[in-house]
């Protein structure tokens, strides 16, 4: 797996991964809200973060991470590739190469919470709404001690 910078032409693949991943892990989000978020992510949020992606040896993008100002703002893996260390690889790169030390996680997404706890983040606070002001609570996490991935 190779970590590479993302170019604008790859944004369509990223939004496909984002949607598939959200549908697999964020069952608490309404379809209406998911459809509201999709163009925002594609047209605004991707450009607002430093994007990196995980590519296979054949060049297929299977996951991506966006970092802004020390925060992991987005980390999504193609559902069929989950559990293979790609998320840990992207997070490790975000921490070591991009200086990421914080992340917000949806409270209703226990898989993401467990993932970040396993790699060394701890909950430091909570907000009752998400970044759009919707009633999807966020857990604020900060890196305590980076853990070596188990792979």
N, CA, C and O of each residue as an XYZ file, in Angstrom:
604
protein
N       0.853     -1.175      0.000
C       0.000      0.000      0.000
C       0.899      1.239      0.000
O       1.864      1.318      0.760
N       0.572      2.191     -0.853
C       1.323      3.440     -0.947
C       0.439      4.607     -0.538
O      -0.737      4.664     -0.899
N       1.013      5.541      0.219
C       0.314      6.768      0.590
C       0.760      7.848     -0.391
O       1.954      8.110     -0.538
N      -0.198      8.464     -1.053
C       0.073      9.477     -2.066
C      -0.811     10.695     -1.841
O      -1.875     10.598     -1.228
N      -0.364     11.839     -2.342
C      -1.211     13.026     -2.366
C      -2.323     12.804     -3.379
O      -2.171     12.030     -4.325
N      -3.421     13.478     -3.177
C      -4.582     13.352     -4.047
C      -4.619     14.528     -5.008
O      -4.359     15.665     -4.615
N      -4.941     14.258     -6.259
C      -5.163     15.364     -7.193
C      -6.662     15.486     -7.451
O      -7.431     14.560     -7.194
N      -7.051     16.634     -7.959
C      -8.474     16.964     -8.150
C      -9.192     15.905     -8.998
O     -10.357     15.599     -8.747
N      -8.518     15.357     -9.977
C      -9.139     14.353    -10.846
C      -9.547     13.096    -10.074
O     -10.381     12.325    -10.547
N      -8.969     12.888     -8.894
C      -9.281     11.700     -8.093
C     -10.431     11.923     -7.113
O     -10.842     10.989     -6.424
N     -10.956     13.147     -7.043
C     -12.021     13.446     -6.087
C     -13.266     12.591     -6.315
O     -13.945     12.231     -5.353
N     -13.576     12.262     -7.560
C     -14.760     11.439     -7.816
C     -14.617     10.059     -7.163
O     -15.579      9.539     -6.596
N     -13.432      9.473     -7.239
C     -13.207      8.174     -6.579
C     -13.327      8.332     -5.067
O     -13.868      7.456     -4.393
N     -12.828      9.440     -4.534
C     -12.911      9.657     -3.083
C     -14.361      9.756     -2.619
O     -14.721      9.199     -1.583
N     -15.192     10.464     -3.383
C     -16.589     10.598     -2.957
C     -17.305      9.257     -3.039
O     -18.212      8.994     -2.250
N     -16.912      8.412     -3.977
C     -17.476      7.061     -4.044
C     -17.101      6.268     -2.788
O     -17.944      5.588     -2.202
N     -15.845      6.358     -2.385
C     -15.406      5.676     -1.160
C     -16.119      6.253      0.048
O     -16.578      5.512      0.916
N     -16.213      7.584      0.106
C     -16.885      8.240      1.227
C     -18.311      7.716      1.360
O     -18.723      7.301      2.443
N     -19.065      7.734      0.258
C     -20.465      7.319      0.330
C     -20.598      5.846      0.725
O     -21.419      5.508      1.578
N     -19.814      4.987      0.125
C     -19.883      3.561      0.466
C     -19.516      3.332      1.927
O     -20.156      2.537      2.615
N     -18.494      4.023      2.396
C     -18.049      3.875      3.782
C     -19.104      4.407      4.757
O     -19.408      3.760      5.759
N     -19.654      5.574      4.463
C     -20.684      6.149      5.335
C     -21.898      5.223      5.394
O     -22.462      5.005      6.467
N     -22.294      4.688      4.265
C     -23.443      3.782      4.256
C     -23.161      2.514      5.080
O     -24.080      1.933      5.655
N     -21.899      2.090      5.135
C     -21.526      0.885      5.884
C     -21.351      1.141      7.380
O     -21.491      0.217      8.182
N     -21.048      2.379      7.765
C     -20.678      2.630      9.165
C     -21.501      3.695      9.874
O     -21.465      3.773     11.102
N     -22.239      4.513      9.143
C     -22.974      5.628      9.737
C     -24.484      5.435      9.557
O     -25.161      6.304      9.009
N     -25.005      4.304     10.016
C     -26.417      4.011      9.805
C     -27.348      4.955     10.561
O     -28.562      4.907     10.359
N     -26.813      5.800     11.415
C     -27.603      6.760     12.162
C     -27.918      8.009     11.329
O     -28.810      8.775     11.695
N     -27.211      8.228     10.226
C     -27.468      9.392      9.380
C     -28.665      9.137      8.472
O     -28.815      8.051      7.914
N     -29.506     10.146      8.335
C     -30.651     10.000      7.427
C     -30.169     10.083      5.984
O     -29.132     10.680      5.696
N     -30.924      9.484      5.094
C     -30.611      9.540      3.664
C     -30.600     10.994      3.185
O     -29.750     11.388      2.386
N     -31.533     11.766      3.672
C     -31.608     13.183      3.280
C     -30.327     13.922      3.674
O     -29.781     14.692      2.884
N     -29.855     13.684      4.889
C     -28.645     14.365      5.358
C     -27.425     13.887      4.566
O     -26.564     14.691      4.205
N     -27.352     12.605      4.299
C     -26.243     12.076      3.505
C     -26.210     12.754      2.133
O     -25.139     13.116      1.646
N     -27.371     12.924      1.513
C     -27.439     13.570      0.202
C     -27.110     15.066      0.282
O     -26.627     15.646     -0.691
N     -27.366     15.685      1.426
C     -26.986     17.089      1.624
C     -25.476     17.218      1.768
O     -24.876     18.165      1.259
N     -24.869     16.270      2.457
C     -23.423     16.321      2.705
C     -22.591     16.036      1.460
O     -21.533     16.636      1.268
N     -23.057     15.136      0.629
C     -22.264     14.668     -0.504
C     -21.729     15.799     -1.389
O     -20.523     15.830     -1.635
N     -22.560     16.732     -1.884
C     -21.991     17.804     -2.715
C     -21.083     18.742     -1.930
O     -20.124     19.274     -2.487
N     -21.368     18.954     -0.649
C     -20.496     19.799      0.172
C     -19.097     19.200      0.266
O     -18.095     19.905      0.141
N     -19.045     17.903      0.485
C     -17.757     17.232      0.600
C     -17.012     17.304     -0.727
O     -15.832     17.651     -0.764
N     -17.694     16.981     -1.798
C     -17.063     16.959     -3.119
C     -16.638     18.350     -3.583
O     -15.554     18.510     -4.143
N     -17.472     19.345     -3.360
C     -17.216     20.683     -3.918
C     -16.494     21.637     -2.972
O     -15.922     22.628     -3.425
N     -16.507     21.357     -1.657
C     -15.887     22.287     -0.710
C     -14.884     21.625      0.230
O     -13.739     22.066      0.335
N     -15.316     20.569      0.912
C     -14.491     20.004      1.982
C     -13.202     19.366      1.474
O     -12.161     19.498      2.118
N     -13.247     18.682      0.340
C     -12.015     18.087     -0.196
C     -10.964     19.163     -0.444
O      -9.777     18.938     -0.210
N     -11.398     20.337     -0.921
C     -10.450     21.416     -1.206
C      -9.946     22.109      0.052
O      -8.940     22.817      0.007
N     -10.633     21.911      1.174
C     -10.276     22.595      2.417
C      -9.269     21.830      3.271
O      -8.789     22.356      4.275
N      -8.941     20.594      2.886
C      -8.034     19.762      3.678
C      -6.863     19.293      2.824
O      -6.909     19.351      1.595
N      -5.827     18.834      3.488
C      -4.691     18.211      2.815
C      -5.030     16.735      2.683
O      -5.021     15.993      3.665
N      -5.328     16.317      1.459
C      -5.784     14.955      1.206
C      -4.648     14.030      0.807
O      -3.811     14.362     -0.032
N      -4.642     12.864      1.429
C      -3.766     11.779      1.004
C      -4.638     10.550      0.788
O      -5.739     10.454      1.329
N      -4.140      9.622      0.001
C      -4.906      8.403     -0.244
C      -3.988      7.192     -0.171
O      -2.769      7.290     -0.315
N      -4.614      6.060      0.057
C      -3.915      4.781      0.038
C      -4.199      4.138     -1.309
O      -5.356      3.959     -1.691
N      -3.134      3.790     -2.029
C      -3.274      3.152     -3.334
C      -2.652      1.764     -3.288
O      -1.617      1.542     -2.659
N      -3.309      0.847     -3.968
C      -2.767     -0.505     -4.103
C      -1.600     -0.473     -5.085
O      -1.324      0.560     -5.696
N      -0.928     -1.587     -5.232
C       0.193     -1.674     -6.166
C      -0.245     -1.446     -7.613
O       0.575     -1.123     -8.473
N      -1.545     -1.616     -7.875
C      -2.057     -1.367     -9.230
C      -2.587      0.057     -9.392
O      -3.093      0.413    -10.457
N      -2.473      0.875     -8.340
C      -2.879      2.271     -8.418
C      -4.316      2.550     -8.033
O      -4.782      3.680     -8.180
N      -5.038      1.536     -7.538
C      -6.427      1.739     -7.130
C      -6.480      2.424     -5.764
O      -5.825      1.986     -4.819
N      -7.259      3.494     -5.666
C      -7.455      4.185     -4.390
C      -8.442      3.378     -3.557
O      -9.544      3.078     -4.016
N      -8.051      3.022     -2.327
C      -8.901      2.210     -1.457
C      -9.231      2.892     -0.127
O      -9.962      2.340      0.696
N      -8.690      4.086      0.076
C      -8.973      4.841      1.284
C      -8.343      6.213      1.184
O      -7.461      6.449      0.359
N      -8.812      7.127      2.045
C      -8.234      8.467      2.025
C      -8.362      9.130      3.385
O      -9.152      8.720      4.235
N      -7.560     10.167      3.560
C      -7.527     10.920      4.812
C      -7.357     12.390      4.482
O      -6.575     12.751      3.602
N      -8.086     13.231      5.185
C      -7.955     14.675      5.029
C      -7.583     15.305      6.355
O      -8.231     15.053      7.371
N      -6.538     16.127      6.351
C      -6.050     16.773      7.566
C      -6.073     18.289      7.376
O      -5.727     18.799      6.310
N      -6.480     18.988      8.414
C      -6.434     20.441      8.409
C      -6.081     20.922      9.811
O      -6.748     20.569     10.783
N      -5.045     21.717      9.906
C      -4.666     22.368     11.165
C      -4.545     21.371     12.326
O      -5.052     21.621     13.420
N      -3.876     20.251     12.083
C      -3.640     19.269     13.132
C      -4.808     18.352     13.435
O      -4.730     17.537     14.354
N      -5.899     18.471     12.671
C      -7.087     17.638     12.875
C      -7.261     16.666     11.718
O      -7.157     17.044     10.552
N      -7.525     15.416     12.054
C      -7.959     14.475     11.032
C      -9.436     14.783     10.809
O     -10.278     14.476     11.654
N      -9.740     15.384      9.679
C     -11.100     15.820      9.380
C     -11.908     14.726      8.701
O     -13.134     14.694      8.814
N     -11.231     13.835      8.002
C     -11.918     12.739      7.326
C     -10.953     11.584      7.139
O      -9.787     11.779      6.797
N     -11.449     10.387      7.366
C     -10.683      9.163      7.149
C     -11.695      8.082      6.773
O     -12.492      7.640      7.600
N     -11.644      7.672      5.522
C     -12.623      6.713      5.015
C     -11.924      5.639      4.196
O     -11.011      5.920      3.419
N     -12.372      4.408      4.387
C     -11.809      3.240      3.716
C     -12.928      2.561      2.938
O     -14.054      2.460      3.425
N     -12.620      2.096      1.729
C     -13.605      1.327      0.965
C     -14.061      0.157      1.831
O     -13.222     -0.555      2.383
N     -15.368     -0.058      1.964
C     -15.862     -1.101      2.878
C     -15.230     -2.471      2.670
O     -14.957     -3.175      3.642
N     -14.996     -2.858      1.438
C     -14.418     -4.178      1.176
C     -12.948     -4.278      1.585
O     -12.379     -5.369      1.589
N     -12.329     -3.139      1.929
C     -10.917     -3.126      2.313
C     -10.721     -2.893      3.815
O      -9.585     -2.845      4.286
N     -11.805     -2.750      4.561
C     -11.693     -2.498      6.002
C     -11.053     -3.695      6.700
O     -11.184     -4.836      6.256
N     -10.364     -3.411      7.795
C      -9.760     -4.470      8.592
C      -8.425     -4.955      8.081
O      -7.916     -5.974      8.550
N      -7.845     -4.243      7.127
C      -6.566     -4.662      6.554
C      -5.413     -3.718      6.899
O      -4.329     -3.820      6.324
N      -5.651     -2.804      7.837
C      -4.587     -1.903      8.271
C      -4.470     -0.623      7.478
O      -3.565      0.172      7.731
N      -5.361     -0.396      6.521
C      -5.274      0.798      5.687
C      -5.582      2.053      6.498
O      -4.902      3.069      6.353
N      -6.598      1.988      7.344
C      -6.928      3.128      8.199
C      -5.781      3.480      9.130
O      -5.461      4.656      9.309
N      -5.162      2.471      9.721
C      -4.021      2.706     10.613
C      -2.847      3.310      9.847
O      -2.146      4.181     10.363
N      -2.635      2.850      8.623
C      -1.560      3.391      7.797
C      -1.813      4.862      7.470
O      -0.908      5.688      7.591
N      -3.032      5.193      7.060
C      -3.375      6.584      6.760
C      -3.299      7.459      8.014
O      -2.785      8.577      7.956
N      -3.802      6.964      9.137
C      -3.755      7.736     10.383
C      -2.316      7.950     10.829
O      -1.957      9.042     11.268
N      -1.499      6.922     10.719
C      -0.085      7.046     11.089
C       0.605      8.109     10.229
O       1.388      8.912     10.737
N       0.314      8.109      8.952
C       0.886      9.127      8.063
C       0.392     10.517      8.457
O       1.171     11.470      8.480
N      -0.901     10.633      8.766
C      -1.462     11.920      9.180
C      -0.762     12.439     10.438
O      -0.509     13.637     10.572
N      -0.458     11.532     11.347
C       0.191     11.917     12.603
C       1.656     12.270     12.378
O       2.115     13.327     12.810
N       2.385     11.395     11.709
C       3.837     11.592     11.589
C       4.229     12.596     10.512
O       5.185     13.348     10.700
N       3.519     12.626      9.395
C       3.911     13.506      8.292
C       3.124     14.808      8.235
O       3.594     15.797      7.673
N       1.915     14.813      8.821
C       1.066     15.991      8.719
C       0.775     16.639     10.071
O       0.045     17.628     10.140
N       1.337     16.090     11.138
C       1.195     16.690     12.460
C      -0.180     16.594     13.087
O      -0.516     17.400     13.955
N      -0.980     15.632     12.672
C      -2.329     15.480     13.232
C      -2.254     14.972     14.664
O      -1.541     14.012     14.954
N      -2.991     15.618     15.551
C      -3.050     15.206     16.953
C      -4.474     15.167     17.492
O      -4.691     14.813     18.651
N      -5.450     15.530     16.651
C      -6.843     15.588     17.101
C      -7.765     14.991     16.039
O      -7.433     14.934     14.855
N      -8.922     14.553     16.501
C      -9.960     14.048     15.598
C     -11.296     14.146     16.322
O     -11.359     14.008     17.544
N     -12.358     14.384     15.567
C     -13.715     14.321     16.096
C     -14.380     13.085     15.510
O     -14.231     12.799     14.322
N     -15.108     12.358     16.337
C     -15.755     11.111     15.929
C     -17.229     11.194     16.295
O     -17.582     11.650     17.383
N     -18.087     10.753     15.383
C     -19.507     10.676     15.715
C     -19.696      9.721     16.885
O     -19.202      8.594     16.863
N     -20.407     10.174     17.896
C     -20.647      9.354     19.088
C     -21.368      8.053     18.732
O     -21.169      7.036     19.397
N     -22.201      8.074     17.691
C     -22.958      6.885     17.304
C     -22.146      5.938     16.430
O     -22.702      4.982     15.890
N     -20.864      6.174     16.279
C     -20.010      5.322     15.455
C     -18.956      4.650     16.356
O     -17.799      5.068     16.383
N     -19.371      3.607     17.090
C     -18.449      2.963     18.038
C     -17.236      2.320     17.361
O     -16.186      2.187     17.990
N     -17.358      1.919     16.093
C     -16.210      1.335     15.392
C     -15.106      2.371     15.230
O     -13.933      2.068     15.449
N     -15.474      3.591     14.848
C     -14.474      4.646     14.690
C     -13.869      5.016     16.039
O     -12.659      5.217     16.146
N     -14.701      5.106     17.059
C     -14.201      5.416     18.401
C     -13.169      4.379     18.826
O     -12.087      4.735     19.294
N     -13.494      3.104     18.669
C     -12.568      2.032     19.041
C     -11.293      2.075     18.227
O     -10.207      1.855     18.764
N     -11.408      2.357     16.939
C     -10.236      2.459     16.073
C      -9.275      3.525     16.593
O      -8.087      3.261     16.776
N      -9.789      4.721     16.828
C      -8.910      5.815     17.277
C      -8.345      5.543     18.674
O      -7.201      5.905     18.953
N      -9.116      4.920     19.543
C      -8.589      4.563     20.861
C      -7.450      3.560     20.734
O      -6.450      3.662     21.445
N      -7.597      2.582     19.822
C      -6.544      1.569     19.633
C      -5.235      2.182     19.129
O      -4.155      1.676     19.436
N      -5.325      3.260     18.364
C      -4.079      3.832     17.846
C      -3.548      4.972     18.715
O      -2.586      5.640     18.337
N      -4.171      5.202     19.885
C      -3.586      6.120     20.854
C      -4.339      7.401     21.139
O      -3.821      8.264     21.848
N      -5.546      7.560     20.614
C      -6.348      8.754     20.909
C      -7.231      8.497     22.125
O      -7.603      7.360     22.413
N      -7.557      9.574     22.829
C      -8.458      9.485     23.981
C      -9.491     10.600     23.874
O      -9.207     11.672     23.340
N     -10.688     10.340     24.382
C     -11.762     11.331     24.363
C     -11.411     12.458     25.328
O     -11.039     12.220     26.477
N     -11.537     13.691     24.839
C     -11.237     14.866     25.654
C     -12.445     15.775     25.840
O     -12.406     16.707     26.644
N     -13.521     15.508     25.097
C     -14.712     16.346     25.214
C     -15.812     15.842     24.308
O     -15.657     14.851     23.594
N     -16.939     16.556     24.354
C     -18.117     16.145     23.578
C     -18.899     17.382     23.173
O     -19.017     18.338     23.939
N     -19.430     17.351     21.961
C     -20.349     18.385     21.485
C     -21.677     17.710     21.162
O     -21.682     16.602     20.626
N     -22.801     18.351     21.473
C     -24.101     17.730     21.221
C     -24.505     17.692     19.750
O     -25.440     16.982     19.381
N     -23.798     18.461     18.899
C     -24.128     18.512     17.477
C     -22.868     18.325     16.637
O     -21.746     18.457     17.127
N     -23.082     18.015     15.362
C     -21.951     17.887     14.446
C     -21.554     19.266     13.912
O     -22.102     20.281     14.341
N     -20.610     19.298     12.986
C     -20.112     20.552     12.446
C     -21.142     21.345     11.665
O     -20.955     22.539     11.434
N     -22.229     20.699     11.252
C     -23.318     21.369     10.543
C     -24.439     21.796     11.486
O     -25.460     22.329     11.052
N     -24.232     21.551     12.804
C     -25.263     21.909     13.774
C     -26.388     20.894     13.879
O     -27.412     21.166     14.506
N     -26.209     19.729     13.272
C     -27.223     18.670     13.311
C     -27.072     17.852     14.593
O     -25.989     17.825     15.179
N     -28.138     17.187     15.037
C     -28.109     16.461     16.315
C     -27.376     15.120     16.254
O     -27.923     14.080     16.620
N     -26.146     15.166     15.790
C     -25.278     13.991     15.760
C     -24.058     14.324     16.620
O     -23.097     14.919     16.131
N     -24.096     13.941     17.905
C     -23.022     14.327     18.828
C     -21.637     13.882     18.364
O     -21.464     12.817     17.769
N     -20.666     14.733     18.657
C     -19.268     14.441     18.336
C     -18.470     14.240     19.608
O     -18.658     14.949     20.596
N     -17.581     13.268     19.570
C     -16.594     13.088     20.632
C     -15.293     13.686     20.130
O     -14.815     13.336     19.051
N     -14.722     14.588     20.914
C     -13.449     15.205     20.568
C     -12.347     14.336     21.161
O     -12.389     13.981     22.339
N     -11.364     13.998     20.338
C     -10.291     13.114     20.776
C      -8.938     13.764     20.508
O      -8.779     14.543     19.569
N      -7.978     13.430     21.345
C      -6.610     13.924     21.175
C      -5.643     12.758     21.310
O      -5.871     11.815     22.067
N      -4.567     12.853     20.561
C      -3.548     11.811     20.590
C      -2.833     11.844     21.935
O      -2.309     12.880     22.345
N      -2.816     10.706     22.613
C      -2.129     10.583     23.895
C      -0.743      9.970     23.677
O       0.270     10.514     24.118
N      -0.723      8.838     22.992
C       0.520      8.147     22.691
C       0.249      7.266     21.492
O      -0.618      6.394     21.532
N       0.987      7.495     20.436
C       0.750      6.727     19.221
C       1.110      5.270     19.445
O       2.195      4.939     19.924
N       0.167      4.407     19.085
C       0.372      2.976     19.209
C       0.844      2.418     17.880
O       0.412      2.866     16.818
N       1.711      1.463     17.942
C       2.150      0.787     16.720
C       1.009     -0.092     16.206
O       0.420     -0.850     16.976
N       0.692      0.003     14.914
C      -0.360     -0.866     14.377
C      -0.001     -2.344     14.594
O       1.171     -2.718     14.639
N      -1.032     -3.157     14.725
C      -0.843     -4.583     15.013
C      -0.452     -5.385     13.779
O      -0.281     -6.600     13.877
N      -0.308     -4.763     12.650
C       0.051     -5.475     11.437
C       1.486     -5.298     11.216
O       2.029     -5.814     10.239
